[in-house]
Amino acid sequence: MINKNEFNDLLLNLKKQVEERIDKTHEHIHHSGEPVSKSFDEQAAGRGNDEVVYTLDSLARTELADIEDAIKRIENNEYGICNKCGVEIEMERLKAIPYTRTCKTCASD
């Protein structure tokens, strides 16, 4: 049986960590005021780094939305149930990905 309080605490901790990552990427994205390098190579490298940071920010925001959705599922007594087939999600899967919406079988389909 799923200990929903334990998973709620875990999800809240994950949420805090992801929000901190978003704050860091946000700081990097909005690094205004820094001098622009005169070197084209350095500017190109900086742009490449910015693209990586934008991707990391997007992934973190998606993860945050998934975590918030899982917290709502706990509140609605729907947590731990596969949203595709309706069976209980395996405990190992929930421990590995606590915000998952699907069981192993449905995730691999």
CORFENJO-V798206 format. One record per residue. N is the residue number from 1. OMEGA is omega in whole degrees, 0 to 359 (999 if undefined). D_LAST is the distance of its C-alpha to the last C-alpha in Angstrom with 2 decimals. Layout:
n = [N:N]
omega = [OMEGA:OMEGA]
d_last = [D_LAST:D_LAST]
This chain:
n = [1:2:3:4:5:6:7:8:9:10:11:12:13:14:15:16:17:18:19:20:21:22:23:24:25:26:27:28:29:30:31:32:33:34:35:36:37:38:39:40:41:42:43:44:45:46:47:48:49:50:51:52:53:54:55:56:57:58:59:60:61:62:63:64:65:66:67:68:69:70:71:72:73:74:75:76:77:78:79:80:81:82:83:84:85:86:87:88:89:90:91:92:93:94:95:96:97:98:99:100:101:102:103:104:105:106:107:108:109]
omega = [183:174:186:177:179:181:176:178:179:180:177:177:177:179:180:180:181:177:177:177:179:178:180:179:178:177:181:182:184:182:181:180:178:180:178:180:177:182:178:181:179:177:179:178:179:177:177:177:179:179:177:181:177:179:178:178:180:178:180:179:176:178:179:178:178:179:180:177:179:178:177:178:176:180:182:181:178:185:176:179:180:182:177:185:176:178:178:179:182:182:180:180:179:178:180:182:188:179:180:179:186:174:181:183:181:179:181:178:999]
d_last = [25.23:24.33:27.42:26.84:30.01:28.89:25.59:27.58:30.00:27.34:25.73:29.24:30.02:26.91:27.86:31.33:30.19:28.00:30.91:33.19:31.00:31.07:34.83:35.23:33.30:35.28:38.49:37.62:36.69:39.94:42.22:44.93:48.42:47.66:49.76:48.19:48.61:50.96:48.97:46.49:44.45:44.26:43.30:40.50:39.23:39.44:37.39:34.70:34.73:34.54:31.38:29.74:31.03:29.77:26.24:26.57:27.96:25.12:22.50:24.73:25.10:21.36:21.17:24.26:22.84:19.79:22.38:24.63:21.95:21.26:25.05:25.27:22.68:24.97:27.94:26.39:25.36:21.66:20.72:18.40:16.65:12.97:13.34:10.48:11.44:14.77:14.93:16.65:14.84:15.96:19.24:18.50:15.55:17.92:20.65:18.77:17.35:19.53:18.40:14.67:13.52:10.41:10.25:8.81:6.53:5.16:5.58:3.83:0.00]
